[in-house]
């Protein structure tokens, strides 16, 4: 049961790292440039950030010791 609990915590940490910047950016009332509103730019940035976020989440999980 404890490994399942660790898995839930790990998923929450990873989702927090991925979603937090997007939630913050969505709350900003900024007039974004036209080239940044293009869908492909957002997809590329999201994929890059997801990779970094998963790395940061892995390092946080290792640092906290949530290992089976």
C-alpha positions in Angstrom: 0.0 0.0 0.0 2.9 2.4 0.7 4.3 2.2 -2.8 0.9 3.1 -4.2 0.8 6.2 -1.8 4.3 7.2 -3.0 3.0 6.9 -6.6 0.1 9.2 -5.9 2.5 11.8 -4.3 4.9 11.4 -7.3 2.1 12.1 -9.8 1.0 15.1 -7.8 4.5 16.6 -7.7 5.0 16.0 -11.5 1.6 17.6 -12.3 2.3 20.6 -10.1 5.6 21.2 -11.9 4.0 20.9 -15.3 0.8 22.9 -14.6 2.0 25.7 -12.2 3.7 28.0 -14.8 0.7 27.6 -17.2 -1.8 28.5 -14.4 0.3 31.6 -13.5 0.6 32.7 -17.1 -3.1 32.2 -17.7 -3.9 34.5 -14.7 -1.7 37.3 -16.1 -3.7 39.9 -18.0 -1.0 40.6 -20.6 -1.4 41.4 -24.3 0.7 38.7 -25.9 2.4 39.3 -29.2 0.8 37.8 -32.3 3.6 35.3 -33.0 3.3 34.0 -29.4 -0.5 33.3 -29.9 0.3 30.9 -32.7 -0.6 27.3 -31.7 2.7 25.7 -32.8 4.7 28.0 -30.6 2.6 27.1 -27.5 2.9 23.4 -28.3 6.7 23.6 -28.6 7.0 25.5 -25.4 4.7 23.1 -23.6 6.7 20.1 -24.7 10.0 21.7 -23.7 8.6 22.7 -20.3 7.1 19.3 -19.8 10.6 17.7 -20.2 12.2 20.1 -17.8 9.3 19.8 -15.3 9.6 16.0 -15.3 13.3 16.2 -14.6 12.7 18.7 -11.8 9.9 16.4 -10.4 12.2 13.4 -10.5 14.9 15.3 -8.7 12.4 16.5 -6.1 11.1 13.0 -5.6 14.7 11.7 -5.1 15.5 14.6 -2.7 12.4 13.9 -0.6 13.1 10.1 -0.6 9.8 9.0 -1.9 11.2 5.7 -3.3 9.7 2.2 -2.8 
